[in-house]
């Protein structure tokens, strides 16, 4: 099962005979976008998103941490007491590699728009458009600097619209992303706080989510976003 999970990937976008994958490596810091053609059965590299310096720093520190794990005390001459203390502090969190150690700050998303691949390249703050595996257009975005951004987006595949989620004191603000210029327009205020993409869906201009009450009963709520 572990071997199978390592090789299987979820399709992130599809257009005619082309399906697109987003493959993460190096603790998620390196994102490879690949295109597979069902007709000729060929795989093509489209884009790699990642900071080489950050990845190298991660690998260097990972080596030091693994090396430090083999040292039973800080008296060895090949590691200083301060370095040993720093390593021990990192190791106090059992899941530090996955949760805090060089965790990528911004996600990357793949969508389709008019049969073009659209990449929400949040690390570099831009939208990228690709045709036949080649970059044809870039649009700057700036909402990644907003601390209220939930680092999630929802995609309406029927209308090919992208909505960005923000925290609000009264719930969650849903904003429509204009992919032609990178601006946002408020679509609605949802009186619920969402922190997971799994709890909310959008289809054909309507937003759906489950609301729980004190009796642990769930109610399906439908919100019509502007068209």
BALO-228193 format. One record per residue: residue number from 1; residue in one letter; y, z negated, x of N, C-alpha, C in turn. Coordinates in Angstrom, 1 decimal, decimal comma. Atoms other than C-alpha are relative to their C-alpha. Layout:
# residues N
[NUM "A" [Y Z X] [Y Z X] [Y Z X]]
...
This chain:
# residues 227
[1 "X" [-1,2 0,0 0,8] [0,0 0,0 0,0] [1,3 0,0 0,9]]
[2 "X" [-1,1 0,1 -0,9] [2,4 -0,9 2,8] [0,3 1,4 0,6]]
[3 "X" [-0,2 -1,4 -0,6] [1,8 2,5 4,5] [0,5 1,0 -1,0]]
[4 "X" [-0,5 -0,9 1,0] [2,3 4,3 1,2] [1,5 -0,2 -0,3]]
[5 "X" [-1,4 0,3 0,3] [5,6 2,6 0,5] [0,9 0,5 1,1]]
[6 "X" [-0,8 -0,5 -1,1] [6,8 3,6 4,0] [0,3 1,5 -0,1]]
[7 "X" [-0,1 -1,5 0,0] [6,3 7,3 3,3] [0,6 0,5 -1,3]]
[8 "X" [-0,5 -0,5 1,3] [7,2 7,6 -0,4] [1,5 -0,2 -0,1]]
[9 "X" [-1,4 0,2 0,2] [10,8 8,2 -1,2] [0,4 0,4 -1,5]]
[10 "X" [-0,5 -0,3 1,3] [12,7 8,3 -4,5] [1,0 1,1 0,0]]
[11 "X" [-0,9 -1,1 0,1] [14,4 11,5 -5,4] [1,4 -0,5 -0,6]]
[12 "X" [-1,3 0,5 0,5] [18,2 10,8 -5,8] [0,8 1,0 -0,8]]
[13 "X" [-0,7 -1,1 0,7] [19,4 14,2 -7,1] [-0,9 1,2 0,0]]
[14 "X" [0,8 -1,2 0,1] [17,9 17,5 -8,2] [0,9 1,1 -0,6]]
[15 "X" [-0,7 -1,2 0,5] [19,3 21,0 -8,8] [-0,9 1,2 0,2]]
[16 "X" [0,9 -1,1 0,0] [17,0 23,9 -9,7] [-1,2 -0,3 0,9]]
[17 "X" [1,2 0,2 -0,9] [14,4 24,1 -6,8] [0,3 -1,0 1,1]]
[18 "X" [-0,4 1,0 -1,1] [16,3 21,6 -4,5] [0,0 -1,4 -0,5]]
[19 "X" [0,0 1,4 0,3] [15,6 17,9 -4,6] [0,6 -0,7 1,3]]
[20 "X" [-0,7 0,6 -1,1] [17,6 15,5 -2,4] [-0,4 -1,5 0,1]]
[21 "X" [0,5 1,3 -0,3] [16,5 12,3 -0,8] [1,1 -0,8 0,9]]
[22 "X" [-0,8 0,8 -0,8] [18,4 9,4 0,8] [-0,9 -1,0 0,7]]
[23 "X" [0,9 0,8 -0,8] [16,4 7,8 3,6] [0,8 -1,0 0,9]]
[24 "X" [-0,7 0,9 -0,8] [17,6 4,6 5,2] [-0,8 -0,6 1,1]]
[25 "X" [0,7 0,5 -1,2] [16,7 3,2 8,6] [0,9 -1,0 0,7]]
[26 "X" [-0,8 1,0 -0,9] [17,9 0,6 11,2] [0,7 -1,0 -0,9]]
[27 "X" [-0,5 1,0 0,9] [18,3 -2,1 8,6] [1,0 0,6 -1,0]]
[28 "X" [-0,9 -0,7 1,0] [20,1 0,4 6,2] [1,3 0,5 0,6]]
[29 "X" [-1,3 -0,5 -0,6] [22,9 1,2 8,7] [0,0 1,5 0,2]]
[30 "X" [0,1 -1,5 -0,2] [21,6 4,8 9,2] [-0,5 0,6 -1,3]]
[31 "X" [0,4 -0,7 1,3] [21,5 7,0 6,0] [-0,1 1,4 0,3]]
[32 "X" [0,3 -1,5 -0,2] [19,8 10,4 6,3] [-0,1 0,6 -1,4]]
[33 "X" [0,1 -0,7 1,3] [20,3 12,8 3,4] [-0,7 1,3 0,3]]
[34 "X" [0,9 -1,1 -0,3] [17,6 15,5 3,2] [-0,2 0,8 -1,3]]
[35 "X" [0,3 -0,9 1,2] [17,0 18,5 0,9] [-1,4 0,6 0,2]]
[36 "X" [1,3 -0,6 0,0] [13,5 19,6 0,0] [0,0 1,1 -1,1]]
[37 "X" [0,1 -1,1 0,9] [13,0 23,0 -1,6] [-1,4 0,2 -0,5]]
[38 "X" [1,3 0,0 0,6] [10,1 23,1 -4,1] [-0,7 1,4 0,1]]
[39 "X" [0,6 -1,4 0,0] [9,7 26,9 -3,9] [-0,6 0,4 1,4]]
[40 "X" [0,5 -0,4 -1,3] [9,4 27,4 -0,1] [-0,6 -1,2 0,8]]
[41 "X" [0,6 1,2 -0,6] [8,3 23,8 0,6] [0,5 -0,3 1,4]]
[42 "X" [-0,7 0,3 -1,3] [10,8 23,2 3,4] [0,9 -1,2 -0,2]]
[43 "X" [-1,0 1,1 0,0] [12,8 20,1 4,3] [1,1 0,3 0,9]]
[44 "X" [-1,2 -0,3 -0,8] [16,3 20,4 5,6] [0,9 -1,2 0,1]]
[45 "X" [-1,0 1,2 -0,2] [18,7 17,7 7,0] [1,3 0,5 -0,4]]
[46 "X" [-1,4 -0,4 0,6] [22,0 17,8 5,1] [1,1 -0,8 0,7]]
[47 "X" [-1,1 0,8 -0,5] [23,9 14,8 6,4] [-0,6 -1,3 0,5]]
[48 "X" [0,3 1,3 -0,5] [23,6 11,6 8,5] [1,2 -0,8 0,0]]
[49 "X" [-1,1 0,9 0,0] [25,9 8,7 7,8] [-0,3 -1,3 0,7]]
[50 "X" [0,3 1,2 -0,8] [26,0 5,9 10,3] [1,0 -0,1 1,2]]
[51 "X" [-0,9 0,3 -1,2] [28,1 4,3 13,1] [-0,9 -0,2 1,2]]
[52 "X" [0,9 0,1 -1,2] [26,3 5,0 16,4] [0,3 -1,3 0,8]]
[53 "X" [-0,4 1,2 -0,8] [28,2 2,1 18,1] [-0,6 -1,3 -0,7]]
[54 "X" [0,6 1,2 0,8] [27,2 -0,4 15,3] [-1,5 0,0 0,1]]
[55 "X" [1,5 0,0 -0,1] [23,6 0,7 15,5] [-0,4 -0,4 1,3]]
[56 "X" [0,4 0,4 -1,3] [23,5 0,3 19,2] [0,2 -1,5 0,2]]
[57 "X" [-0,2 1,5 0,0] [25,0 -3,2 18,9] [-1,1 -0,7 -0,7]]
[58 "X" [1,1 0,6 0,7] [22,4 -4,0 16,4] [-1,3 -0,1 0,8]]
[59 "X" [1,2 -0,1 -0,8] [19,6 -2,8 18,6] [0,1 -1,0 1,3]]
[60 "X" [-0,1 0,9 -1,1] [21,0 -4,7 21,6] [-0,1 -1,5 -0,4]]
[61 "X" [0,1 1,4 0,5] [21,4 -8,0 19,6] [-1,5 -0,3 -0,4]]
[62 "X" [1,4 0,2 0,5] [17,9 -7,5 18,1] [-0,9 -0,3 1,2]]
[63 "X" [0,7 0,2 -1,2] [16,5 -7,3 21,6] [0,2 -1,4 0,5]]
[64 "X" [-0,3 1,3 -0,5] [18,2 -10,5 22,6] [-0,6 -1,1 -0,9]]
[65 "X" [0,6 1,0 0,9] [17,0 -12,3 19,5] [-1,5 -0,1 0,1]]
[66 "X" [1,4 0,0 -0,2] [13,4 -11,2 20,0] [-0,3 -0,7 1,3]]
[67 "X" [0,2 0,6 -1,3] [13,7 -12,2 23,6] [0,2 -1,5 -0,1]]
[68 "X" [-0,3 1,4 0,1] [15,2 -15,6 22,6] [-1,2 -0,7 -0,7]]
[69 "X" [1,1 0,6 0,8] [12,2 -16,2 20,2] [-1,1 -0,4 1,0]]
[70 "X" [1,1 0,3 -0,9] [9,9 -16,2 23,2] [0,3 -1,2 1,0]]
[71 "X" [-0,4 1,0 -0,9] [11,9 -18,8 25,0] [-0,1 -1,4 -0,7]]
[72 "X" [0,1 1,3 0,7] [11,0 -22,4 24,2] [1,1 -1,0 0,2]]
[73 "X" [-1,2 0,9 -0,2] [14,1 -24,0 25,7] [1,1 0,8 0,7]]
[74 "X" [-1,2 -0,8 -0,5] [17,5 -23,0 27,1] [0,2 -0,2 1,5]]
[75 "X" [-0,1 0,3 -1,4] [16,7 -24,0 30,7] [-0,3 1,2 0,8]]
[76 "X" [0,3 -1,2 -0,8] [15,6 -20,5 31,7] [1,3 0,6 0,5]]
[77 "X" [-1,2 -0,6 -0,6] [18,0 -18,7 34,0] [0,4 1,3 -0,6]]
[78 "X" [-0,4 -1,3 0,6] [17,9 -15,5 32,1] [0,7 -0,1 -1,3]]
[79 "X" [-0,8 0,1 1,2] [19,7 -16,9 29,1] [0,9 -1,3 0,1]]
[80 "X" [-0,9 1,2 -0,1] [22,7 -19,2 28,9] [-0,1 -0,9 -1,2]]
[81 "X" [0,1 0,9 1,1] [22,9 -22,3 26,7] [0,8 0,5 -1,2]]
[82 "X" [-0,8 -0,5 1,1] [25,6 -20,7 24,6] [-0,7 1,2 -0,7]]
[83 "X" [0,7 -1,2 0,6] [23,6 -17,5 24,1] [-1,3 -0,6 -0,8]]
[84 "X" [1,2 0,6 0,7] [20,5 -19,7 23,1] [0,5 -0,6 -1,3]]
[85 "X" [-0,5 0,6 1,2] [22,6 -21,6 20,6] [0,4 1,1 -1,0]]
[86 "X" [-0,4 -1,0 0,9] [24,0 -18,4 19,1] [-1,3 0,6 -0,7]]
[87 "X" [1,3 -0,6 0,5] [20,4 -17,0 18,7] [-0,6 -1,0 -1,0]]
[88 "X" [0,6 1,0 0,8] [19,2 -20,3 17,2] [0,7 0,0 -1,4]]
[89 "X" [-0,8 0,0 1,3] [22,0 -20,2 14,6] [-0,4 1,1 -0,9]]
[90 "X" [0,4 -1,2 0,8] [21,0 -16,7 13,5] [-1,4 -0,2 -0,6]]
[91 "X" [1,4 0,1 0,5] [17,4 -17,7 13,2] [-0,1 -1,1 -1,0]]
[92 "X" [0,1 1,0 1,0] [18,2 -20,6 10,9] [-0,2 0,6 -1,4]]
[93 "X" [0,3 -0,7 1,2] [18,2 -18,0 8,1] [-1,2 0,8 0,2]]
[94 "X" [1,3 -0,7 -0,2] [14,6 -16,8 7,7] [0,1 1,5 -0,2]]
[95 "X" [-0,1 -1,4 0,3] [15,8 -13,5 6,3] [1,3 0,6 0,6]]
[96 "X" [-1,3 -0,4 -0,5] [18,8 -13,0 8,6] [0,0 1,5 0,3]]
[97 "X" [-0,1 -1,4 -0,3] [17,8 -9,4 9,6] [0,3 0,8 -1,3]]
[98 "X" [-0,2 -0,7 1,3] [17,8 -8,3 5,9] [1,2 -0,4 -0,7]]
[99 "X" [-1,1 0,5 0,8] [20,6 -10,4 4,5] [1,3 -0,1 0,7]]
[100 "X" [-1,3 0,2 -0,6] [23,3 -11,1 7,0] [0,1 0,7 1,4]]
[101 "X" [-0,1 -0,6 -1,3] [22,4 -9,5 10,3] [0,3 1,5 0,0]]
[102 "X" [-0,4 -1,4 0,0] [24,4 -6,3 10,5] [-0,3 0,7 -1,4]]
[103 "X" [0,3 -0,6 1,4] [24,0 -5,7 6,7] [1,1 1,0 -0,3]]
[104 "X" [-1,0 -1,0 0,4] [25,7 -2,5 5,7] [1,0 -0,4 -1,1]]
[105 "X" [-1,0 0,5 0,9] [28,9 -3,2 3,9] [0,1 0,9 -1,3]]
[106 "X" [-0,2 -0,9 1,1] [29,2 -0,1 1,7] [-1,2 0,9 -0,3]]
[107 "X" [1,1 -0,9 0,4] [26,5 1,9 -0,2] [0,4 1,5 0,0]]
[108 "X" [-0,1 -1,5 0,1] [26,0 5,7 -0,3] [-0,7 0,5 -1,2]]
[109 "X" [0,7 -0,5 1,2] [25,2 7,6 -3,5] [0,0 1,5 0,0]]
[110 "X" [0,1 -1,4 0,2] [24,0 11,1 -4,3] [0,0 0,4 -1,5]]
[111 "X" [-0,1 -0,4 1,4] [24,9 12,9 -7,5] [0,1 1,6 0,0]]
[112 "X" [-0,2 -1,4 0,1] [25,1 16,5 -8,8] [1,2 0,3 -0,9]]
[113 "X" [-1,2 -0,5 0,8] [28,3 18,2 -10,1] [0,0 1,5 0,1]]
[114 "X" [0,0 -1,5 0,1] [28,1 21,8 -11,2] [-0,9 0,6 1,0]]
[115 "X" [1,0 -0,5 -0,9] [25,0 22,3 -9,2] [0,3 -0,1 1,5]]
[116 "X" [-0,3 0,3 -1,4] [26,7 21,1 -6,0] [-0,4 -1,5 0,2]]
[117 "X" [0,3 1,4 -0,4] [25,5 18,0 -4,2] [1,3 -0,8 0,3]]
[118 "X" [-1,2 0,9 -0,2] [28,1 15,2 -4,3] [-0,4 -1,2 0,6]]
[119 "X" [0,3 1,3 -0,7] [27,9 12,4 -1,8] [1,2 -0,9 -0,1]]
[120 "X" [-1,0 1,0 0,0] [29,9 9,3 -2,4] [-0,2 -0,8 1,4]]
[121 "X" [0,0 0,6 -1,4] [30,4 8,4 1,3] [0,9 -1,1 0,1]]
[122 "X" [-0,9 1,2 0,0] [31,8 4,9 0,9] [0,3 -0,5 1,4]]
[123 "X" [-0,4 0,5 -1,4] [31,5 4,0 4,7] [1,2 0,7 0,6]]
[124 "X" [-1,1 -0,8 -0,5] [33,9 6,8 5,5] [1,1 0,3 -1,0]]
[125 "X" [-1,0 0,0 1,0] [35,9 6,5 2,3] [0,3 1,5 -0,4]]
[126 "X" [-0,3 -1,4 0,4] [35,5 10,1 1,0] [-1,2 0,5 -0,9]]
[127 "X" [1,0 -0,7 0,8] [33,6 12,3 -1,5] [-0,3 1,3 0,7]]
[128 "X" [0,4 -1,3 -0,7] [31,7 15,2 0,1] [-0,8 0,9 -1,0]]
[129 "X" [0,7 -0,9 0,8] [30,6 18,3 -1,7] [-0,8 1,0 0,9]]
[130 "X" [0,9 -0,9 -0,8] [27,7 20,5 -0,4] [-0,6 1,1 -0,9]]
[131 "X" [0,7 -1,1 0,6] [26,4 23,9 -1,4] [-0,9 0,6 1,0]]
[132 "X" [1,1 -0,6 -0,9] [23,2 25,3 0,1] [0,0 -0,8 1,3]]
[133 "X" [0,1 0,9 -1,2] [23,2 22,3 2,5] [1,2 0,0 0,9]]
[134 "X" [-1,2 0,0 -0,8] [26,7 23,0 3,8] [1,2 -0,6 -0,6]]
[135 "X" [-1,2 0,7 0,6] [29,9 21,0 3,4] [1,0 1,0 -0,4]]
[136 "X" [-1,0 -1,0 0,5] [32,4 22,9 1,3] [1,4 -0,7 -0,4]]
[137 "X" [-1,3 0,6 0,4] [35,0 20,2 0,3] [-0,2 -1,5 0,3]]
[138 "X" [-0,1 1,4 -0,2] [36,1 16,6 1,1] [1,2 -0,5 -0,8]]
[139 "X" [-1,1 0,6 0,7] [38,2 14,3 -1,1] [0,0 -1,5 0,4]]
[140 "X" [-0,1 1,4 -0,4] [39,5 10,9 0,0] [0,0 -1,0 -1,2]]
[141 "X" [0,0 1,1 0,9] [38,9 7,7 -1,9] [0,5 -1,3 0,6]]
[142 "X" [-0,5 1,2 -0,6] [40,5 4,3 -1,5] [-0,4 -1,3 -0,7]]
[143 "X" [0,3 1,2 0,7] [38,9 1,9 -3,9] [-1,0 -0,9 0,7]]
[144 "X" [0,9 0,8 -0,8] [36,5 0,6 -1,3] [0,7 -1,2 0,6]]
[145 "X" [-0,8 1,2 -0,5] [39,3 -1,7 0,0] [0,3 -1,0 -1,1]]
[146 "X" [-0,3 0,9 1,1] [39,6 -3,3 -3,4] [-1,1 -1,1 0,0]]
[147 "X" [1,0 1,1 -0,1] [37,8 -6,7 -3,1] [-0,7 -0,3 -1,4]]
[148 "X" [0,6 0,1 1,3] [37,1 -6,6 -6,9] [-1,1 1,0 -0,3]]
[149 "X" [1,0 -1,0 0,2] [34,9 -3,5 -6,5] [-1,3 -0,6 0,1]]
[150 "X" [1,3 0,6 0,0] [31,3 -4,5 -7,3] [-1,0 0,8 0,9]]
[151 "X" [0,8 -0,8 -0,9] [30,0 -1,9 -4,8] [-1,2 0,6 -0,8]]
[152 "X" [1,0 -0,8 0,9] [28,1 -0,2 -7,7] [0,7 1,1 -0,7]]
[153 "X" [-0,6 -1,1 0,8] [28,7 3,0 -9,5] [-1,1 0,3 -1,1]]
[154 "X" [1,0 -0,4 1,0] [27,1 4,3 -12,7] [0,3 1,5 -0,3]]
[155 "X" [-0,1 -1,4 0,1] [26,4 8,0 -13,3] [-0,4 0,5 -1,4]]
[156 "X" [0,3 -0,6 1,3] [26,5 9,9 -16,6] [-0,5 1,4 0,3]]
[157 "X" [0,6 -1,2 -0,3] [24,0 12,7 -15,9] [0,3 1,1 -1,0]]
[158 "X" [-0,3 -1,0 1,0] [24,8 14,4 -19,2] [1,3 0,7 0,1]]
[159 "X" [-1,4 -0,5 -0,2] [28,5 14,7 -18,6] [0,4 0,2 1,5]]
[160 "X" [-0,3 -0,1 -1,4] [28,3 14,6 -14,8] [1,3 -0,7 0,4]]
[161 "X" [-1,2 0,8 -0,3] [30,8 11,8 -14,7] [-0,5 -1,3 0,8]]
[162 "X" [0,3 1,1 -0,8] [30,9 8,9 -12,2] [1,0 -1,1 -0,4]]
[163 "X" [-0,8 1,2 0,3] [32,2 5,4 -13,2] [-0,2 -1,1 1,0]]
[164 "X" [0,0 1,0 -1,0] [33,2 2,7 -10,8] [0,2 -1,3 -0,7]]
[165 "X" [-0,1 1,3 0,7] [32,8 -1,0 -11,7] [0,8 -1,0 0,9]]
[166 "X" [-0,8 1,0 -0,6] [35,3 -3,8 -10,9] [-0,1 -1,3 -0,7]]
[167 "X" [-0,1 1,3 0,6] [35,3 -7,5 -11,5] [1,3 -0,2 -0,7]]
[168 "X" [-1,2 0,3 0,7] [37,8 -8,8 -14,0] [-0,2 -1,4 -0,6]]
[169 "X" [0,1 1,3 0,5] [38,5 -12,3 -15,3] [-0,6 -0,1 -1,4]]
[170 "X" [0,6 0,0 1,4] [37,4 -11,2 -18,8] [-1,3 0,8 0,0]]
[171 "X" [1,3 -0,7 0,0] [34,3 -9,3 -17,7] [-0,1 1,0 1,1]]
[172 "X" [0,2 -1,1 -0,9] [33,9 -5,9 -16,0] [0,9 1,2 -0,4]]
[173 "X" [-0,8 -1,2 0,3] [36,4 -3,0 -15,8] [-0,8 1,2 0,4]]
[174 "X" [0,7 -1,2 -0,3] [34,8 0,4 -16,0] [1,1 1,1 0,2]]
[175 "X" [-1,0 -1,0 -0,2] [36,9 3,2 -14,4] [-0,7 1,3 0,3]]
[176 "X" [0,5 -1,4 -0,2] [36,3 7,0 -14,4] [0,5 0,5 1,3]]
[177 "X" [-0,5 -0,6 -1,3] [36,4 8,6 -10,9] [0,3 1,5 -0,2]]
[178 "X" [-0,3 -1,4 0,0] [38,2 11,9 -10,8] [-0,4 0,6 1,3]]
[179 "X" [0,5 -0,5 -1,2] [36,2 13,7 -8,2] [0,8 1,1 0,7]]
[180 "X" [-0,8 -1,0 -0,6] [38,8 16,4 -7,7] [1,1 -0,5 0,9]]
[181 "X" [-1,0 0,5 -0,8] [41,4 14,1 -6,3] [-0,2 -1,5 0,5]]
[182 "X" [0,4 1,3 -0,5] [39,7 10,7 -5,8] [0,7 -1,2 -0,8]]
[183 "X" [-0,7 1,0 0,8] [41,8 8,8 -8,4] [-0,9 -0,6 -1,0]]
[184 "X" [0,7 0,7 1,0] [40,6 6,3 -11,0] [0,8 -0,1 -1,3]]
[185 "X" [-0,6 0,2 1,3] [41,3 6,1 -14,7] [-0,8 -1,0 -0,8]]
[186 "X" [0,7 1,0 0,7] [40,4 3,0 -16,7] [-0,6 0,6 -1,3]]
[187 "X" [0,8 -0,5 1,2] [37,7 3,8 -19,3] [-0,1 -1,1 -1,0]]
[188 "X" [0,2 1,1 0,9] [37,1 0,4 -20,8] [-0,2 -1,3 0,7]]
[189 "X" [0,3 1,4 -0,5] [36,9 -3,4 -20,3] [-1,2 -0,5 -0,8]]
[190 "X" [1,3 0,6 0,6] [33,4 -4,8 -20,9] [0,1 -1,5 0,1]]
[191 "X" [-0,1 1,5 -0,1] [33,5 -8,5 -21,9] [-1,3 -0,6 0,5]]
[192 "X" [1,2 0,5 -0,7] [30,4 -9,1 -19,7] [0,2 0,2 1,5]]
[193 "X" [0,0 -0,2 -1,4] [30,1 -9,6 -16,0] [-1,3 0,6 0,5]]
[194 "X" [1,2 -0,6 -0,5] [27,7 -7,3 -14,3] [0,0 0,0 1,6]]
[195 "X" [0,1 0,1 -1,5] [26,4 -7,7 -10,7] [-1,2 0,8 0,4]]
[196 "X" [1,2 -0,8 -0,3] [23,4 -5,4 -10,9] [0,1 1,3 -0,8]]
[197 "X" [0,0 -1,3 0,7] [23,2 -1,7 -11,7] [-1,1 0,1 -1,0]]
[198 "X" [1,2 -0,1 0,9] [19,9 -2,3 -13,5] [0,4 -0,5 -1,4]]
[199 "X" [-0,4 0,6 1,3] [21,8 -4,1 -16,4] [0,9 0,9 -0,8]]
[200 "X" [-1,0 -0,8 0,7] [24,0 -1,2 -17,4] [-0,3 1,5 0,1]]
[201 "X" [0,3 -1,4 0,0] [23,6 2,5 -18,3] [1,1 0,8 -0,7]]
[202 "X" [-0,9 -0,9 0,7] [25,8 5,4 -19,3] [-0,7 1,3 -0,3]]
[203 "X" [0,6 -1,3 0,3] [24,7 8,5 -21,2] [0,9 0,7 -1,0]]
[204 "X" [-0,8 -0,8 0,9] [26,8 11,2 -22,8] [1,2 -0,7 -0,5]]
[205 "X" [-1,3 0,6 0,3] [30,0 9,2 -22,7] [-0,2 -1,4 -0,7]]
[206 "X" [0,2 1,3 0,6] [28,4 6,0 -24,1] [-0,7 -1,0 1,0]]
[207 "X" [0,5 1,0 -0,9] [27,8 2,8 -22,1] [-0,9 -1,0 -0,8]]
[208 "X" [0,9 0,9 0,7] [24,8 0,6 -23,0] [-0,3 -1,2 0,9]]
[209 "X" [0,4 1,2 -0,7] [24,0 -3,0 -21,9] [-0,6 -1,0 -0,9]]
[210 "X" [0,7 1,0 0,8] [21,9 -5,9 -23,0] [0,8 -1,3 0,1]]
[211 "X" [-0,7 1,3 0,0] [23,7 -9,1 -24,1] [-0,9 -1,1 -0,5]]
[212 "X" [0,8 1,1 0,3] [21,9 -12,4 -24,2] [0,8 -1,1 -0,7]]
[213 "X" [-0,7 1,2 0,6] [22,8 -15,4 -26,5] [-0,7 -1,3 0,4]]
[214 "X" [0,5 1,3 -0,4] [22,1 -19,1 -26,3] [-1,5 -0,2 -0,4]]
[215 "X" [1,4 0,1 0,4] [18,7 -18,6 -28,0] [-0,9 0,9 0,8]]
[216 "X" [0,7 -0,9 -0,8] [17,7 -16,2 -25,3] [-0,4 1,3 -0,7]]
[217 "X" [0,2 -1,2 0,7] [17,8 -13,4 -27,7] [0,9 1,1 0,6]]
[218 "X" [-0,7 -1,0 -0,6] [18,9 -10,0 -26,5] [0,5 1,0 -1,0]]
[219 "X" [-0,6 -1,0 0,9] [21,2 -7,5 -28,3] [0,5 1,2 0,8]]
[220 "X" [-0,5 -1,3 -0,7] [21,8 -3,9 -27,2] [1,4 0,3 -0,5]]
[221 "X" [-1,4 -0,3 0,3] [25,5 -3,2 -27,0] [0,3 1,4 0,4]]
[222 "X" [-0,4 -1,4 -0,4] [26,9 0,3 -27,1] [1,5 0,1 0,0]]
[223 "X" [-1,4 -0,2 -0,2] [30,4 1,1 -25,9] [0,3 1,5 0,2]]
[224 "X" [-0,3 -1,4 -0,2] [31,9 4,6 -26,4] [1,2 0,1 0,9]]
[225 "X" [-1,0 -0,2 -0,9] [33,9 5,5 -23,4] [0,8 1,3 -0,4]]
[226 "X" [-0,8 -1,1 0,4] [36,7 8,0 -23,7] [-0,6 1,3 0,5]]
[227 "X" [0,5 -1,3 -0,3] [35,8 11,7 -23,7] [1,0 0,9 0,5]]
